[in-house]
Each structure stands twice: as structure tokens, then as C-alpha cells.
Amino acid sequence: MMPLLYLAALLGSAFCMGLLDHRFRLVLWRAPRRAALVLAIGVAFFLLWDLAAIAAGHYGMGQSPLMTGIMLAPELPLEELVFITFLSYTTLVLWGLLATALDRIRRPQPAAAEAEGR
């Protein structure tokens, strides 16, 4: 079980983020195609960044008993791909949350609109 702990933590966190997204319709449940495209672009960007850093010798995989040991490329573990996907998704959910909050602040509240009309 120990070798799967980090991956399980990432997937569990992503699942919880997905529940928040679903509940408040922040990203994937608001505009699924657009969100999936933006998520894919973010993951591709960070994956290319990682691959460039690996090729330049600036990045090397650390050793941990909590990782699966599954390698997608030299010095690129499976957990890194899951992490950058989670990072990109979390950023989108935060963006959706902020956009929703700002929209609610800008939109007049029904009680306030009635009070102004009197």
C-alpha cells in the first residue's frame, strides 16, 4: 500500500476538487468542452516544461517509498503527470470560484433592489 500512497492522495484530492466543481458548477460542469480544452493546454504546458527541465538536467526524480515507481519517461514518474493535472484543475476551479464570487458581488441582490425601488 505504501507505494501507492502519494498517487492515492493526489487522486483523492482531485476527486474532492471534482465534487466542489460539480456542486457549484465552477468549471467542468459549467462549460465541459471549454474546461477540458483549457485543462489539456495547462497539462501540456507543464508537461513540456518538465520535459525541458529534465532534458536540460535541471530536474531529476527523487526517491520515495510512497511513489509507484511507474515511469512515463526517464525522470518522469506517473505521479508527476497526475500532479500537474491536479494543479491545473485546482487552478481552474479557483478561477471559477473567484469568477462566481465576483459575479455575485456585482449582481444586485433581490432585497437590495426592492429597497432601492421604494
C-alpha positions as protocol buffer text, in pm:
chain_id: "A"
residue {
  index: 1
  type: MET
  ca { x: 0 y: 0 z: 0 }
}
residue {
  index: 2
  type: MET
  ca { x: 284 y: 240 z: 74 }
}
residue {
  index: 3
  type: PRO
  ca { x: 399 y: 269 z: -290 }
}
residue {
  index: 4
  type: LEU
  ca { x: 53 y: 392 z: -389 }
}
residue {
  index: 5
  type: LEU
  ca { x: 9 y: 644 z: -109 }
}
residue {
  index: 6
  type: TYR
  ca { x: 119 y: 958 z: -296 }
}
residue {
  index: 7
  type: LEU
  ca { x: -82 y: 868 z: -607 }
}
residue {
  index: 8
  type: ALA
  ca { x: -385 y: 786 z: -391 }
}
residue {
  index: 9
  type: ALA
  ca { x: -353 y: 1121 z: -212 }
}
residue {
  index: 10
  type: LEU
  ca { x: -339 y: 1306 z: -545 }
}
residue {
  index: 11
  type: LEU
  ca { x: -636 y: 1118 z: -687 }
}
residue {
  index: 12
  type: GLY
  ca { x: -837 y: 1161 z: -365 }
}
residue {
  index: 13
  type: SER
  ca { x: -767 y: 1534 z: -366 }
}
residue {
  index: 14
  type: ALA
  ca { x: -865 y: 1560 z: -732 }
}
residue {
  index: 15
  type: PHE
  ca { x: -1187 y: 1371 z: -658 }
}
residue {
  index: 16
  type: CYS
  ca { x: -1272 y: 1615 z: -378 }
}
residue {
  index: 17
  type: MET
  ca { x: -1196 y: 1908 z: -610 }
}
residue {
  index: 18
  type: GLY
  ca { x: -1430 y: 1749 z: -863 }
}
residue {
  index: 19
  type: LEU
  ca { x: -1705 y: 1728 z: -601 }
}
residue {
  index: 20
  type: LEU
  ca { x: -1667 y: 2100 z: -531 }
}
residue {
  index: 21
  type: ASP
  ca { x: -1667 y: 2171 z: -902 }
}
residue {
  index: 22
  type: HIS
  ca { x: -1982 y: 1964 z: -950 }
}
residue {
  index: 23
  type: ARG
  ca { x: -2164 y: 2116 z: -652 }
}
residue {
  index: 24
  type: PHE
  ca { x: -2103 y: 2477 z: -752 }
}
residue {
  index: 25
  type: ARG
  ca { x: -2077 y: 2429 z: -1132 }
}
residue {
  index: 26
  type: LEU
  ca { x: -1742 y: 2607 z: -1144 }
}
residue {
  index: 27
  type: VAL
  ca { x: -1554 y: 2454 z: -1439 }
}
residue {
  index: 28
  type: LEU
  ca { x: -1625 y: 2113 z: -1590 }
}
residue {
  index: 29
  type: TRP
  ca { x: -1995 y: 2122 z: -1509 }
}
residue {
  index: 30
  type: ARG
  ca { x: -2035 y: 2480 z: -1630 }
}
residue {
  index: 31
  type: ALA
  ca { x: -1866 y: 2453 z: -1973 }
}
residue {
  index: 32
  type: PRO
  ca { x: -1727 y: 2100 z: -2015 }
}
residue {
  index: 33
  type: ARG
  ca { x: -1569 y: 2133 z: -2360 }
}
residue {
  index: 34
  type: ARG
  ca { x: -1401 y: 2466 z: -2290 }
}
residue {
  index: 35
  type: ALA
  ca { x: -1283 y: 2349 z: -1948 }
}
residue {
  index: 36
  type: ALA
  ca { x: -1141 y: 2025 z: -2087 }
}
residue {
  index: 37
  type: LEU
  ca { x: -956 y: 2218 z: -2357 }
}
residue {
  index: 38
  type: VAL
  ca { x: -808 y: 2466 z: -2107 }
}
residue {
  index: 39
  type: LEU
  ca { x: -717 y: 2180 z: -1873 }
}
residue {
  index: 40
  type: ALA
  ca { x: -544 y: 1992 z: -2158 }
}
residue {
  index: 41
  type: ILE
  ca { x: -350 y: 2305 z: -2256 }
}
residue {
  index: 42
  type: GLY
  ca { x: -238 y: 2358 z: -1896 }
}
residue {
  index: 43
  type: VAL
  ca { x: -128 y: 1996 z: -1856 }
}
residue {
  index: 44
  type: ALA
  ca { x: 57 y: 2005 z: -2190 }
}
residue {
  index: 45
  type: PHE
  ca { x: 233 y: 2328 z: -2091 }
}
residue {
  index: 46
  type: PHE
  ca { x: 356 y: 2192 z: -1758 }
}
residue {
  index: 47
  type: LEU
  ca { x: 446 y: 1855 z: -1910 }
}
residue {
  index: 48
  type: LEU
  ca { x: 658 y: 2027 z: -2176 }
}
residue {
  index: 49
  type: TRP
  ca { x: 812 y: 2243 z: -1903 }
}
residue {
  index: 50
  type: ASP
  ca { x: 903 y: 1930 z: -1704 }
}
residue {
  index: 51
  type: LEU
  ca { x: 1044 y: 1756 z: -2011 }
}
residue {
  index: 52
  type: ALA
  ca { x: 1256 y: 2062 z: -2096 }
}
residue {
  index: 53
  type: ALA
  ca { x: 1387 y: 2078 z: -1739 }
}
residue {
  index: 54
  type: ILE
  ca { x: 1468 y: 1706 z: -1745 }
}
residue {
  index: 55
  type: ALA
  ca { x: 1647 y: 1738 z: -2081 }
}
residue {
  index: 56
  type: ALA
  ca { x: 1848 y: 2035 z: -1952 }
}
residue {
  index: 57
  type: GLY
  ca { x: 1948 y: 1840 z: -1642 }
}
residue {
  index: 58
  type: HIS
  ca { x: 1769 y: 2074 z: -1401 }
}
residue {
  index: 59
  type: TYR
  ca { x: 1523 y: 1818 z: -1275 }
}
residue {
  index: 60
  type: GLY
  ca { x: 1563 y: 1466 z: -1151 }
}
residue {
  index: 61
  type: MET
  ca { x: 1315 y: 1237 z: -987 }
}
residue {
  index: 62
  type: GLY
  ca { x: 1359 y: 1199 z: -614 }
}
residue {
  index: 63
  type: GLN
  ca { x: 1331 y: 862 z: -450 }
}
residue {
  index: 64
  type: SER
  ca { x: 1038 y: 795 z: -221 }
}
residue {
  index: 65
  type: PRO
  ca { x: 879 y: 476 z: -92 }
}
residue {
  index: 66
  type: LEU
  ca { x: 541 y: 648 z: -136 }
}
residue {
  index: 67
  type: MET
  ca { x: 562 y: 653 z: -518 }
}
residue {
  index: 68
  type: THR
  ca { x: 458 y: 374 z: -754 }
}
residue {
  index: 69
  type: GLY
  ca { x: 783 y: 363 z: -948 }
}
residue {
  index: 70
  type: ILE
  ca { x: 592 y: 378 z: -1279 }
}
residue {
  index: 71
  type: MET
  ca { x: 793 y: 592 z: -1518 }
}
residue {
  index: 72
  type: LEU
  ca { x: 638 y: 767 z: -1819 }
}
residue {
  index: 73
  type: ALA
  ca { x: 979 y: 881 z: -1943 }
}
residue {
  index: 74
  type: PRO
  ca { x: 1325 y: 898 z: -1789 }
}
residue {
  index: 75
  type: GLU
  ca { x: 1297 y: 1102 z: -1466 }
}
residue {
  index: 76
  type: LEU
  ca { x: 920 y: 1149 z: -1522 }
}
residue {
  index: 77
  type: PRO
  ca { x: 709 y: 942 z: -1283 }
}
residue {
  index: 78
  type: LEU
  ca { x: 337 y: 881 z: -1323 }
}
residue {
  index: 79
  type: GLU
  ca { x: 272 y: 1089 z: -1014 }
}
residue {
  index: 80
  type: GLU
  ca { x: 416 y: 1398 z: -1186 }
}
residue {
  index: 81
  type: LEU
  ca { x: 155 y: 1378 z: -1463 }
}
residue {
  index: 82
  type: VAL
  ca { x: -123 y: 1330 z: -1209 }
}
residue {
  index: 83
  type: PHE
  ca { x: 15 y: 1620 z: -1002 }
}
residue {
  index: 84
  type: ILE
  ca { x: 28 y: 1865 z: -1294 }
}
residue {
  index: 85
  type: THR
  ca { x: -324 y: 1761 z: -1393 }
}
residue {
  index: 86
  type: PHE
  ca { x: -440 y: 1822 z: -1036 }
}
residue {
  index: 87
  type: LEU
  ca { x: -254 y: 2155 z: -1023 }
}
residue {
  index: 88
  type: SER
  ca { x: -415 y: 2272 z: -1348 }
}
residue {
  index: 89
  type: TYR
  ca { x: -761 y: 2155 z: -1240 }
}
residue {
  index: 90
  type: THR
  ca { x: -728 y: 2321 z: -900 }
}
residue {
  index: 91
  type: THR
  ca { x: -629 y: 2646 z: -1070 }
}
residue {
  index: 92
  type: LEU
  ca { x: -935 y: 2629 z: -1296 }
}
residue {
  index: 93
  type: VAL
  ca { x: -1165 y: 2557 z: -1002 }
}
residue {
  index: 94
  type: LEU
  ca { x: -1018 y: 2850 z: -809 }
}
residue {
  index: 95
  type: TRP
  ca { x: -1065 y: 3073 z: -1115 }
}
residue {
  index: 96
  type: GLY
  ca { x: -1427 y: 2955 z: -1145 }
}
residue {
  index: 97
  type: LEU
  ca { x: -1484 y: 3018 z: -775 }
}
residue {
  index: 98
  type: LEU
  ca { x: -1344 y: 3371 z: -798 }
}
residue {
  index: 99
  type: ALA
  ca { x: -1546 y: 3445 z: -1113 }
}
residue {
  index: 100
  type: THR
  ca { x: -1863 y: 3319 z: -944 }
}
residue {
  index: 101
  type: ALA
  ca { x: -1796 y: 3524 z: -631 }
}
residue {
  index: 102
  type: LEU
  ca { x: -1727 y: 3840 z: -830 }
}
residue {
  index: 103
  type: ASP
  ca { x: -2041 y: 3785 z: -1036 }
}
residue {
  index: 104
  type: ARG
  ca { x: -2250 y: 3756 z: -719 }
}
residue {
  index: 105
  type: ILE
  ca { x: -2091 y: 4070 z: -573 }
}
residue {
  index: 106
  type: ARG
  ca { x: -2158 y: 4269 z: -889 }
}
residue {
  index: 107
  type: ARG
  ca { x: -2515 y: 4144 z: -933 }
}
residue {
  index: 108
  type: PRO
  ca { x: -2767 y: 4340 z: -724 }
}
residue {
  index: 109
  type: GLN
  ca { x: -2931 y: 4133 z: -453 }
}
residue {
  index: 110
  type: PRO
  ca { x: -3312 y: 4098 z: -480 }
}
residue {
  index: 111
  type: ALA
  ca { x: -3372 y: 4250 z: -134 }
}
residue {
  index: 112
  type: ALA
  ca { x: -3142 y: 4545 z: -208 }
}
residue {
  index: 113
  type: ALA
  ca { x: -3308 y: 4606 z: -546 }
}
residue {
  index: 114
  type: GLU
  ca { x: -3654 y: 4615 z: -384 }
}
residue {
  index: 115
  type: ALA
  ca { x: -3535 y: 4855 z: -113 }
}
residue {
  index: 116
  type: GLU
  ca { x: -3392 y: 5089 z: -375 }
}
residue {
  index: 117
  type: GLY
  ca { x: -3718 y: 5082 z: -573 }
}
residue {
  index: 118
  type: ARG
  ca { x: -3930 y: 5201 z: -282 }
}
